[in-house]
Structure formats: structure tokens, C-alpha cells
């Protein structure tokens, strides 16, 4: 849910290349979550990018009958189920994030680290080999089926820090995500969130709804997700092939966390601490951050980080900032590939 408030949007893919002596900076993938979804997200790459297309088909196949319906709605101009419905947003975000990660790997570029936001962390875990894809797909569908029974809720991006917002929260509304020092996402049941939004607007805060019909990352979904650890306990997990920085622990995943079914099962309830996790990643070295998901919400957040502002690290989106014609997806991916070359990477077969 990288929805932004109160800032100027940067357009285009133009990551500044590293100095010759330092290039190429290793790539770290940023994988977005709820709020980034839109109709036909990344569908312009299908079937023009074979690696991406094969990965999407793998996910849909792994999801069985649900995957057939998901694919039909994904490529449709007018889906039968709205994209913001949890049964569409979550599995399709997972699929697109995962397939874009595979696309980058298909270019011959092995990421040095992965950082996912919300459902993006499951995509990161699948890309890193923590879960086999069929198990990851089953986990996503199980989460979706549970969240369908969550009470009506939503999320609200506010241009303020969590400490500023604390005194104004009421009615089970909580901080659901910390995306940047003055970019906080609140989550809670629909009536209470509307009341808090009205109070914040009256008191001069800049707010923007996050596209979501569920109060992700709040106690409002706790009852619906109860028992999810049983599925996690039944699947095989492995150490990651690539370090996965967790938006829940703000550090690389450790063996004990990977093996803990409760850690994964609690993620829809726990707050996402994206900025502290990003800070930990960028404190470990210089990176070319590549946003592998729809939109450029995480790109806009990362551009605020001092390591990016000073040019030590840079950020590069794979897809356009907003929905557009199918060719825009292909043009954006091609521009990202050119920027990777300018950085000093040598994509395979390109």
C-alpha cells in the first residue's frame, strides 16, 4: 500500500547511473502490495515478454480454477470482479510482483536483496525460494479466502508521522504501515476510519484513501485470519537464496522466523514498517532499487531516502506510474532495461 500524499511525483525511469568506479550497483527489488493494484496491471507485457508471461501462467496454473478466473479478469478491460476486491487485488499483486521478479532474473540480473510491502513479502519469499511456487500460491489463496470474511474496512494514507497521528486515533483505527517519515497508512473498520478521516481533515492533515476494501494490517482482520498458521505449518520452507528484508522485522529474514508459521500467519494483522526496512537495506550498501510491481509508489517513497537523494543509491521502476495503454508497459520495461545497461549491468540475450 504505497499510496503517497503531499509530494511531487517523479515521472519516467531515469535512474542516474553509478560512477564508473562503483558501477554497477547491485540490484535490490522492491515488491509493492495493496494499493498498487489497477485494472490490467502489467498486462501489456503479456505475451510480449515470454519470461514474464510464463511466470504469470505458472501462478495461474498453481491456483487451479481460481487461477483461470483470475487470468480472465486480469486481461479484461472490464473485470467481472472489481480489482480492489481482496479476491482480485491480493492474488494478482502476488502474481505480477513474482512474474516481474522472474523477468529481471530472465534478463540475467540476479538481485542482491528483496524487499516486499505486505503481499509483496510473500512474492519476495517465493522468488527467494523460501516457498515453492505451488505452496506460495496456496498460501495466497488461503489468505484471500479468510480475508473475504473480514468486516468492511479500509486504509487511509496520511502525510504525517505515527506519533503525530496517535492522539487522533479512535474506534479500532491503528497505524497499518509506516512508508516514510511523514507518510503513514491508517487502517480500521469502515465507520471508525471515516470518523478519523473527518477529524484529521478538519485538523489540517492531508489524507488520501488507499484502494482497499479490507483493513489490512490491523486487529480488524485478526478474527478472519485466525488459524492461518495451520497451512504454513504444513508446507516446506527453505533458507532464502537471496536475502529477504522483511517489512515486519525491518531486517533480513532469519531462520527462526522463516520456520515460524505464526510469523507468516500474523502478517495481514501486523503493521508494515517499510521505511525502517528500506533504511536497513540502504544502510548495508549502495543499491540500484528496482520496483518490480505495478505503479511507482515504492519508487516515490525510495526517492525520499537520503541514500537515494545523495546519489549513493538509485531507484528504477519497471512499469508506468499510472494505468495507460498496453504499449506503455512495454515502453517502460524497455526503458528500465536501458537504464540497467547504463548502470553497467549486462542483460543476457539483450
C-alpha positions in Angstrom: 0.0 0.0 0.0 2.5 2.6 -1.2 -0.1 5.3 -1.7 1.6 8.7 -1.4 0.4 12.1 -0.1 1.7 15.6 -0.1 4.6 15.3 -2.5 5.6 15.8 -6.2 5.5 12.8 -8.4 8.6 11.9 -10.4 7.9 10.6 -13.9 9.9 8.2 -16.0 12.5 5.6 -15.3 15.7 7.7 -15.3 17.9 6.3 -12.5 21.2 8.1 -12.5 24.0 5.7 -13.5 26.6 5.0 -10.9 30.1 6.4 -11.2 32.3 4.3 -13.4 34.5 3.2 -10.5 31.5 2.0 -8.5 29.3 0.5 -11.2 27.3 -1.5 -11.4 25.5 -1.2 -8.2 23.8 -4.4 -7.2 20.1 -4.6 -7.8 17.5 -4.9 -5.0 13.9 -5.5 -5.9 11.0 -3.6 -4.3 7.8 -5.5 -4.5 4.6 -3.5 -3.8 1.4 -4.5 -2.0 -2.2 -3.5 -1.5 -3.0 -0.1 -3.0 -0.7 -0.5 -6.1 -3.3 -2.6 -8.0 -5.1 -1.4 -11.1 -7.1 -3.0 -13.9 -4.8 -4.8 -16.4 -1.7 -4.0 -14.3 1.4 -5.2 -16.3 -0.9 -6.9 -18.8 0.8 -5.0 -21.7 3.8 -7.3 -21.2 1.7 -10.4 -21.8 2.5 -12.2 -24.2 5.3 -9.9 -25.4 7.8 -10.8 -22.7 8.0 -14.6 -22.7 9.6 -15.0 -19.3 7.1 -12.7 -17.6 4.2 -14.4 -19.4 5.4 -17.9 -18.5 5.7 -16.9 -14.8 2.2 -15.4 -14.8 0.9 -18.7 -16.3 2.8 -20.7 -13.7 1.0 -18.8 -11.0 -2.4 -19.1 -12.6 -1.9 -22.8 -13.1 -0.8 -23.3 -9.5 -4.0 -21.6 -8.4 -6.2 -24.0 -10.4 -9.8 -23.0 -11.0 -9.2 -19.7 -9.1 -6.3 -19.0 -11.5 -8.4 -19.4 -14.6 -10.9 -16.8 -13.2 -8.0 -14.5 -12.1 -6.4 -14.6 -15.5 -9.7 -13.8 -17.3 -10.2 -10.8 -15.0 -6.6 -9.7 -15.2 -6.6 -9.3 -19.0 -10.1 -7.9 -19.2 -10.8 -4.2 -19.7 -13.9 -4.6 -17.5 -13.3 -7.4 -15.0 -16.2 -9.3 -13.6 -14.9 -8.8 -10.0 -13.6 -5.3 -9.1 -9.8 -5.1 -8.9 -10.0 -3.7 -5.3 -11.9 -6.8 -4.1 -9.5 -8.8 -2.0 -10.1 -11.9 -4.2 -8.5 -10.0 -7.1 -6.1 -7.4 -5.7 -4.1 -9.8 -3.5 -3.5 -12.8 -5.8 -2.9 -10.6 -8.8 -0.4 -8.4 -7.0 1.4 -11.5 -5.9 1.4 -12.9 -9.4 2.6 -9.6 -11.1 5.3 -9.0 -8.4 6.5 -12.6 -8.8 6.5 -12.5 -12.6 8.3 -9.2 -12.8 10.9 -10.6 -10.4 11.3 -13.5 -12.8 11.6 -11.1 -15.7 14.5 -9.3 -14.1 16.2 -12.7 -13.5 15.4 -13.6 -17.1 17.4 -10.6 -18.1 20.4 -12.3 -16.4 20.4 -10.0 -13.4 20.4 -11.7 -10.0 19.1 -9.4 -7.3 21.3 -8.9 -4.3 18.2 -8.4 -2.0 14.4 -8.4 -2.0 12.1 -6.1 0.0 8.3 -6.6 -0.3 5.5 -4.5 1.0 2.6 -6.5 2.5 1.7 -9.3 0.0 4.9 -8.3 -1.8 6.8 -10.1 1.0 5.2 -13.4 0.1 6.2 -12.7 -3.6 9.8 -12.0 -2.3 9.8 -15.2 -0.3 8.7 -17.2 -3.4 11.3 -15.5 -5.6 14.0 -16.3 -3.0 13.0 -20.0 -2.8 11.6 -19.9 0.8 8.4 -21.3 -0.6 7.8 -23.4 -3.7 5.5 -21.6 -6.1 2.6 -24.1 -5.6 2.8 -23.7 -1.8 3.1 -19.9 -2.1 0.0 -19.8 -4.4 -1.9 -22.0 -1.9 -0.9 -19.6 0.9 -2.1 -16.6 -1.0 -5.5 -18.2 -1.8 -5.9 -19.3 1.8 -5.3 -15.8 2.9 -7.8 -14.4 0.4 -10.5 -16.8 1.4 -10.0 -15.9 5.1 -10.0 -12.1 4.4 -13.2 -12.3 2.5 -14.9 -12.8 5.8 -13.2 -9.8 7.4 -15.6 -6.9 8.4 -15.8 -4.0 6.0 -12.8 -1.7 6.4 -10.3 0.4 4.6 -7.0 2.2 4.7 -6.0 5.9 4.7 -2.7 7.4 3.7 -1.8 10.5 5.8 1.0 13.0 5.3 2.2 12.8 8.9 4.3 10.6 11.2 2.7 7.9 13.5 3.4 10.0 16.6 1.5 13.0 15.3 -1.5 10.8 14.5 -1.6 8.8 17.7 -3.8 11.3 19.6 -6.4 11.4 16.8 -6.9 7.6 16.5 -10.1 6.0 17.9 -12.5 3.2 17.2 -10.0 0.4 16.4 -8.2 2.6 13.9 -4.5 1.9 14.0 -1.2 2.6 12.2 -1.2 -0.1 9.4 2.0 1.0 7.7 4.9 3.4 8.0 6.1 4.1 4.5 8.2 7.2 5.0 8.9 9.6 7.9 5.8 11.6 7.1 3.8 9.0 5.2 1.7 6.8 7.4 -1.2 4.5 6.5 -4.0 4.0 8.9 -6.3 1.0 8.9 -9.6 0.2 10.6 -13.3 -0.7 10.3 -15.2 1.5 7.8 -17.3 3.6 10.1 -14.4 4.3 12.5 -11.9 5.1 9.7 -14.4 7.5 8.2 -14.7 9.3 11.6 -11.0 9.5 12.0 -10.5 10.8 8.4 -13.1 13.5 9.1 -11.3 14.6 12.2 -7.9 14.6 10.5 -9.2 16.7 7.6 -10.7 19.2 10.0 -7.4 19.5 11.8 -5.5 20.2 8.6 -3.9 16.8 7.8 -3.6 15.8 4.1 -5.2 12.4 3.6 -5.9 10.0 0.7 -7.8 6.7 0.7 -5.8 3.6 -0.2 -7.6 1.4 -2.7 -8.7 -1.4 -0.3 -12.0 -2.8 1.0 -10.2 -4.5 3.9 -8.5 -3.0 6.9 -5.2 -4.8 6.3 -2.5 -4.7 9.0 -4.9 -4.0 11.8 -6.7 -6.0 14.5 -9.9 -5.7 12.5 -8.8 -8.7 10.4 -7.5 -10.8 13.3 -10.6 -13.0 13.7 -10.8 -13.7 9.9 -7.2 -14.8 9.7 -7.3 -17.0 12.9 -6.0 -20.5 12.1 -3.9 -19.5 9.1 -0.8 -20.9 10.7 -2.0 -24.5 10.1 -1.3 -24.2 6.3 2.1 -22.6 6.9 3.0 -25.4 9.3 2.2 -28.0 6.5 4.5 -26.5 3.8 8.2 -26.9 3.3 10.3 -23.8 3.8 14.0 -23.3 2.9 16.6 -20.7 3.6 16.4 -17.9 1.0 18.7 -17.9 -2.0 18.6 -14.1 -1.9 18.4 -12.0 1.3 14.8 -11.0 2.0 14.4 -7.8 4.0 11.2 -8.1 6.0 8.8 -5.2 6.3 7.6 -6.7 9.6 11.0 -7.1 11.3 12.9 -4.4 9.4 15.9 -6.8 8.9 16.8 -9.8 6.7 14.6 -12.8 7.5 16.3 -15.2 9.9 15.9 -19.0 10.0 13.7 -18.9 13.1 11.3 -16.5 11.5 11.1 -18.5 8.3 10.3 -21.6 10.2 7.7 -20.0 12.4 4.2 -20.5 11.0 2.9 -17.7 13.3 5.3 -15.2 11.8 3.7 -15.6 8.3 0.2 -16.0 9.6 0.3 -12.7 11.5 1.3 -10.6 8.5 -2.2 -9.5 7.5 -2.6 -8.2 11.1 0.8 -6.8 11.8 1.9 -3.2 10.7 4.2 -2.9 7.8 7.4 -0.9 8.7 8.5 -0.3 5.1 10.7 2.8 5.7 12.7 1.2 8.6 13.2 -1.9 6.4 14.3 0.2 3.4 16.6 2.2 5.7 18.2 -1.1 6.9 18.7 -2.2 3.3 20.2 1.0 2.1 22.4 1.2 5.2 24.0 -2.1 4.2 25.4 -0.7 0.9 24.7 1.1 -2.3 22.0 -0.4 -4.5 20.0 0.2 -7.7 16.5 -0.3 -6.3 14.1 -1.7 -9.0 10.4 -1.6 -8.3 9.1 -4.8 -9.7 5.3 -4.3 -9.5 2.5 -2.0 -10.7 2.8 1.7 -10.4 5.7 3.7 -8.9 4.5 4.1 -5.3 7.6 2.5 -3.8 9.8 4.3 -6.2 8.4 7.6 -5.0 9.0 6.6 -1.4 12.5 5.4 -2.0 13.4 8.7 -3.7 12.9 10.4 -0.4 15.6 8.3 1.3 18.9 10.2 1.9 20.9 7.4 0.2 18.9 8.0 -3.0 18.8 11.8 -2.7 22.6 11.9 -2.4 23.1 9.5 -5.4 24.7 6.7 -3.4 21.8 4.5 -4.4 19.2 5.0 -7.1 15.7 3.7 -7.9 14.2 2.5 -11.1 10.5 1.5 -11.7 9.7 -1.2 -14.2 6.2 -0.1 -15.0 4.5 3.3 -15.6 3.3 5.5 -12.7 -0.3 5.1 -13.7 -2.6 2.9 -15.9 -2.3 3.6 -19.6 -2.3 1.8 -23.0 -0.7 -1.6 -23.2 2.3 -0.3 -25.1 3.2 1.9 -22.1 4.0 -1.2 -20.1 6.4 -2.4 -22.8 8.0 1.0 -23.2 8.5 1.4 -19.5 10.1 -2.1 -19.2 12.4 -1.3 -22.2 13.4 2.0 -20.6 14.2 0.1 -17.4 16.3 -2.4 -19.3 18.2 0.5 -21.0 18.8 2.1 -17.5 20.2 -1.2 -16.2 22.6 -1.2 -19.2 23.6 2.4 -18.4 24.3 1.3 -14.9 26.8 -1.2 -16.2 24.7 -4.4 -16.0 24.9 -6.7 -19.0 21.5 -8.3 -19.5 21.6 -11.7 -21.1 20.5 -12.0 -24.7 19.7 -8.3 -25.0 
